Amino acid sequence: MIAVLSIHAPHPGLHLITGQIEEVVAAAAQKSVLAEDLSGLCTVFIRHTSASLIIQENADRSARNDLERWLNKLVPETGPTAAAFTHTSEGPDDMPSHIKSALTATSLSIPVIDGRLALGTWQGVYLWEHRRSAHHREVVVHVGP
């Protein structure tokens, strides 16, 4: 089963999308797309080059804040590093967004056991918006045996 999720990211940062992915997995289990024991693999892919996907801590917001702050320091929008970027036609946040996407992930593979994502207790799936303005992002979810 394949579904395309439209995710609204109103601002930069980590946006929890676990629930939307779980809905696709549940629908696949109901339609018997998964093997008889309802186990398989869920692949999640983002169709963009300035946003990414990540599995991360979903209980303590400070962990996500620290990740965002760290990545913004690593790939700043201003200063000597940013001054060397040649891809600037879409604004000062565009090239840093591409680099941040390259450093993180554009796809994830998550096992499905008994019709559910096999995430750990404190894990959530996030769309990481790297641009400053709001964006609608497309995330493709494939669930199979």
Backbone as a ProteinNet text record, in pm:
[ID]
protein_1_A
[PRIMARY]
MIAVLSIHAPHPGLHLITGQIEEVVAAAAQKSVLAEDLSGLCTVFIRHTSASLIIQENADRSARNDLERWLNKLVPETGPTAAAFTHTSEGPDDMPSHIKSALTATSLSIPVIDGRLALGTWQGVYLWEHRRSAHHREVVVHVGP
[TERTIARY]
84.4	0	89	49.2	122.5	25	67.8	-10.8	81.5	26.8	101.3	36.4	113.4	65.7	103.3	11.7	40.5	55.3	174.5	205.5	228.6	156.1	176.7	281.4	389.7	494.8	489.9	425.2	404.8	530.3	634.5	757.2	871.4	995.5	1107.5	1105.2	1165.5	1175.7	1114.9	1106.1	1058.9	908	841.1	695.1	662.1	598.1	565.7	465	499.5	409.9	384.1	421.4	403.6	258.7	165.1	23.1	-26.4	12.7	-30.4	26.7	150.6	212.3	144.5	113.9	44.8	-91.6	-160	-288.4	-272.4	-165.6	-139.8	-109.6	-29.9	3.7	-122.1	-208	-332.8	-422	-430.6	-511.4	-453.8	-321.1	-257.2	-286.8	-285.2	-314.8	-459.1	-551.2	-693	-715.8	-639.4	-655.1	-570.8	-508.1	-425.1	-310.7	-255.7	-139.5	-16.8	-18.7	92.9	77.8	184.4	179.7	75.2	42	-64.1	-40.6	84.2	110.8	117.7	79.3	76.1	213.9	316.1	451.6	504.9	593	649.1	739.9	738.6	826.4	750.8	771.1	714.6	830.9	823.2	923.8	858.7	927.1	877.2	978.9	929.8	1017.5	960.2	1044.6	1000.4	1044.1	951.5	976.4	1032.6	1126	1179.2	1328	1398	1542.2	1577.8	1477.8	1506.5	1429.4	1388.8	1327.8	1371.4	1357.2	1404.1	1317.8	1354.5	1284.1	1382.7	1331	1417.6	1332.9	1392.1	1331.5	1403.9	1326.4	1389.1	1301.4	1356.6	1290.9	1156.4	1051.1	919.7	859.3	935.8	881.1	927.9	1054.3	1110.5	1144.9	1071.3	1089.6	1231.5	1298.7	1432.8	1531	1512	1600	1585.3	1463.2	1440.6	1494	1474	1528.4	1680	1745.8	1891.7	1936.6	1866.9	1900.8	1888	1778.1	1756.2	1864.4	1896.2	1999.2	2135.3	2169	2297.8	2310.3	2205.5	2212.8	2219.2	2148.8	2154.7	2293.7	2363.6	2501.3	2596.1	2571.3	2656.7	2645.2	2521.9	2496.6	2422.8	2496.2	2432.5	2386.2	2288.7	2238.6	2317	2393.7	2472.8	2615.6	2705.3	2843.5	2933.1	3059	3158.2	3123	3071.3	3035.9	2925	2820.9	2706.8	2745.4	2841.9	2884.4	2944.4	2990.3	3051.1	2947.7	2822.2	2719.6	2692.8	2683	2649.8	2501.7	2437.2	2294.3	2215.4	2184	2119	1992.6	1950.9	1837.2	1705.2	1694.5	1570	1577	1676.2	1687.2	1800.3	1837.1	1952.4	1931.7	1807.7	1784.7	1781	1785.4	1767.9	1888	2007.1	2123.6	2149.7	2142.6	2156.4	2051.5	1932.1	1827.8	1866.1	1925.5	1970	2079.6	2171.5	2279.4	2222.7	2131.3	2070.3	1996.3	1928.7	1859.2	1958.9	2072.1	2173.7	2237.6	2246.2	2307.5	2212.7	2085.2	1988.2	1938.9	1810.9	1760.7	1641.3	1629.3	1510.4	1421	1469.8	1385.4	1419.6	1320	1334.4	1271	1325	1265.5	1234.1	1108.3	1064.2	995.8	1042.7	974.8	831.6	745.4	607.4	592	550.6	529.5	387.3	314.3	175.7	91.4	115.3	35.3	66.3	179.6	216.6	362.2	391.7	530.9	610.9	729.2	812.6	904.1	847.9	925.4	944.6	1054.3	1078.1	984.5	979.7	888.1	897	1017	1035.3	1064	1038.4	1068.8	945.6	966.2	864.1	925.9	842.4	888.5	854.2	952.7	937.3	970.6	895.6	934.7	1014.5	1134.5	1219.4	1219.6	1145	1138.4	1260.8	1336.6	1458.5	1441.5	1333.4	1309.7	1237.7	1255.2	1193.3	1044.6	1000.6	858.8	779.8	649	560.9	565.5	557.7	557.5	460.2	406.7	333.6	431.5	450.1	547.1	473.8	522.8	466.7	557	494.1	565.1	498	576.3	525.5	548.4	442.6	450.9	417.8	509.1	487.3	490.3	388	380.6	368.5	458.7	455.6	507.2	487.5	534.4	685.6
-117.9	0	124.3	222	348.6	462.3	556.2	675.9	796.7	908	1033.5	1126.6	1163.3	1253.5	1396.1	1488.3	1629.8	1687.7	1732.1	1780	1931	2003.8	2148.3	2174.9	2238.5	2277.9	2429.8	2482.5	2627.1	2706.8	2638	2705.9	2605.3	2652.6	2558.8	2475.7	2359.6	2275	2138.7	2063.6	1925.4	1920.4	1852.4	1837.7	1688.9	1648	1507.7	1457.5	1348.3	1291.6	1143	1094.4	952.4	909.8	988.5	952.6	931.6	1019.6	1005.7	878	845.3	723.3	600.6	605	493.5	467.5	572.6	554.8	477.2	504.8	432.7	286.1	260.3	123.1	47.8	112.9	48.9	16.1	107	82.5	-33.7	-41.1	-151.8	-284.3	-283.6	-406.3	-449.5	-354.1	-385.8	-439.6	-390.8	-435.5	-559.4	-615.2	-734.9	-716.6	-596.8	-573	-637.2	-643.8	-703.7	-855	-924.1	-1069.6	-1111.5	-1239	-1288	-1250.9	-1242.8	-1206.2	-1054.3	-980	-833.8	-772.1	-836.8	-784.4	-747.7	-650.6	-607.2	-488.5	-397.4	-281.6	-158.2	-50.1	79.4	168.6	216.7	308.8	446	545.9	683.5	767	845.2	923.4	1063.2	1164.7	1302.8	1349	1413.5	1453.7	1595.7	1628.5	1765	1762.2	1869.6	1878	1982.5	2045.3	2143.9	2113.1	1987.6	1936.3	1790.4	1731.9	1595.1	1519.3	1394.2	1307	1260.1	1236.4	1191	1114.8	1012.4	945.2	998.7	1049.2	1115.3	1107.5	1149.7	1160	1229.5	1169.8	1233.5	1270.1	1257.6	1287.8	1423.5	1453.6	1575.6	1674.2	1781.8	1883.4	1940.3	1940.9	2000.1	1925.1	1795	1719.4	1771.1	1796.8	1849.7	1991.9	2072.2	2208.8	2207.1	2116.4	2106.5	2063.9	1968.1	1925.9	2041.4	2114.7	2227.7	2332.8	2366.3	2467	2420.9	2293.7	2238.4	2243.7	2199.9	2198.1	2340.4	2433.7	2573.1	2633.9	2593.2	2640.3	2575	2448.1	2376.1	2433.1	2470.1	2522.2	2656.3	2762.5	2893.1	2958.4	3046.6	3122.6	3250.5	3292.7	3415.6	3387.5	3478.6	3464	3417	3389.5	3355.2	3229.7	3127.1	3003.8	3030.8	3099	3128.4	3221.5	3308	3401.4	3328.2	3205.5	3128.8	3055.6	3053.4	2982.6	3056	2981.1	3040	3020.2	2923.3	2899.5	2987.9	3109.8	3207.2	3267.2	3222.3	3285.2	3268.3	3167.3	3144.6	3195.9	3273.1	3332.3	3273.6	3342.5	3301.2	3170.1	3125.3	3000.2	2878.6	2899.1	2786.1	2691.6	2741.6	2652.2	2586.4	2658.6	2589.8	2478.8	2500.2	2397.8	2273.2	2291	2176.8	2098.5	2168.6	2102.6	2026.2	2089.1	2022.1	1896.2	1902.5	1784.6	1675	1712.4	1614.5	1549.2	1622.9	1570.6	1482.2	1492.4	1413.7	1299.8	1290.6	1178.7	1222.4	1164.9	1188.1	1064.9	953.2	834.1	757.3	685.5	603.2	467.8	363.2	230.6	188.5	155.3	118.8	-17.2	-116.3	-245.5	-231.3	-318.4	-326.8	-465.2	-469.1	-594.5	-595.2	-701.2	-714	-593.7	-542.3	-432.6	-295.7	-282.6	-153.7	-120.4	8.6	50.9	1.2	-51.4	-106.7	0.5	116.6	224.7	197.7	249.6	239.6	330.9	310.9	385	535.4	587.3	732.2	783.5	702.5	744.7	797.1	901	954.4	985.1	987.7	1022.7	1169.5	1244.6	1388.6	1429.8	1524.1	1600	1717.7	1734.4	1844.9	1951.7	2057.2	2169.3	2257	2279.9	2359.4	2501.8	2528.7	2664.4	2747.7	2880.3	2970.2	2991	2988.5	3013.5	2883.3	2895.4	2778.7	2706.4	2574.3	2492.8	2377.3	2331.2	2204.8	2103.5	1995.6	1893.4	1763.7	1691.6	1561.5	1452	1359.9	1245.9	1119.9	1035.6	909.9	799.5	723.7	612.4	484.2	388.1	258	151.5	68.2	-41.4	-171.4	-263.9	-390.8	-504.1	-625.3	-742.5	-752.4
0	0	0	-80.2	-86.1	-59.9	22.5	50	41.6	-4	-6.7	94.5	195.7	299.6	263.5	284	267.7	408.7	440.1	574.4	569	651.6	661	769.3	730.4	824.2	836	939.3	948.6	983.2	1029.1	1071.1	1068.5	1075.9	1078.9	1206.4	1199.4	1317.3	1294.4	1401.9	1398.8	1417.2	1323.1	1324.5	1332.3	1438.9	1462.8	1359.2	1288.4	1187.5	1212.3	1329.3	1361.2	1343.8	1393.4	1387.2	1245.2	1153.6	1014.5	951.7	986.2	933.5	993.1	1121.6	1186.9	1123.5	1078.9	1011	880.5	806.4	681.9	712.6	815.5	853.6	896.1	973.2	1016.6	897.1	801.3	680.9	600.7	592.3	521	590.1	722.1	797	774	771.1	748	607.4	511.1	373	344.4	447.1	434.4	335.9	326.6	242.3	306.3	439.4	510.5	510.6	546.5	555.5	658.9	662	750.4	896.2	938.7	1078.2	1096.8	993.3	995.5	1022.7	971.2	984.4	846.4	843.6	717	738.1	640.9	644.8	598.6	669.5	631.7	588.7	465.5	413.6	402	452.2	450.5	372.9	275.3	188.3	171.7	185.2	165.1	27.2	-45.3	-184.1	-194.3	-109.3	-108.3	-75.9	-112.1	-86.5	18.3	78.6	183.3	311.3	326.3	448.7	458.7	575.5	592.1	691.8	713.8	807.6	913.5	1032.1	1140.3	1242.5	1302.4	1416.8	1538.7	1633.4	1747.1	1871.2	1980.9	2111.8	2098.4	2151.9	2141.3	2275.9	2383.3	2515.8	2569.2	2551.8	2608.9	2498.2	2489.5	2385.1	2383.8	2498.3	2502.8	2412.8	2394.5	2304	2161.5	2117.9	1983.1	1971.3	2074.3	2072.9	2058.6	2131.2	2123.8	1984.4	1923.6	1787.4	1689.2	1698.1	1607.5	1624.7	1748.3	1776.7	1724.2	1746.6	1703.2	1550.8	1479.1	1333.1	1276.7	1340	1294.2	1316.1	1421.7	1443	1343.1	1312.3	1218.3	1076.9	1038.2	903.5	917.6	943.9	965	834.5	847.8	732.2	708.4	806.1	793.4	839.7	808.1	851.5	739.1	771.5	668.8	589.4	655.4	583.9	484.3	529	442.5	327.2	349.1	244.1	124.2	143.1	34.1	-52	-10.4	-88.9	-219.8	-328.6	-458.3	-492.9	-432.9	-456.7	-360	-405.5	-316.9	-375.7	-494.5	-562.2	-487.4	-403.5	-329.7	-186.6	-154.6	-22.3	59.5	166.6	246.6	323.1	338.8	411.5	319.8	187.2	96	93.7	67.3	61.5	196.2	308.4	436.8	454.1	400.9	409.8	330.8	213.2	133.1	206.8	268	341.7	461.2	533.9	649.9	606.6	493.9	441.3	405.7	345.3	308.2	431.2	540.5	663.1	744.4	719	795.3	706.6	676.7	594.6	512.4	392.9	311.8	308.5	364.6	375.2	502	551.1	671.3	644.8	704.7	700.1	842.5	867.3	1001.7	994.9	1069.6	1070.8	1123.2	1072.2	1119.5	1182.2	1307.9	1380.2	1434.1	1405.8	1451.3	1409.9	1289	1236	1293.2	1362.7	1423.6	1394.9	1387.4	1372.5	1492.2	1467.7	1574.9	1633.5	1661.3	1721.1	1870.7	1924.9	2067.9	2145.4	2274	2361.5	2344.3	2331.6	2326.7	2186.6	2084.2	1947.5	1874.8	1796.8	1708.8	1573.6	1470.4	1335.8	1312.9	1268.1	1249	1106.9	1056.3	938.4	992.6	942.7	988.3	879.8	903.8	809.1	831.2	723.2	733.5	680.6	608.9	557.3	663.2	657	755.3	732.5	607.6	579.7	582.4	592.2	593.9	459.6	465.2	344.4	359.6	245.8	240.6	184.8	256.5	215.9	184.6	85.7	50.8	105.7	178.3	234.6	180.8	115.3	60.4	162.6	190.5	285.7	210.1	214.2	151	260.7	263.8	360.6	282.5	310.7	240.1	326.5	277.1	352.7	355.5
[MASK]
+++++++++++++++++++++++++++++++++++++++++++++++++++++++++++++++++++++++++++++++++++++++++++++++++++++++++++++++++++++++++++++++++++++++++++++++++

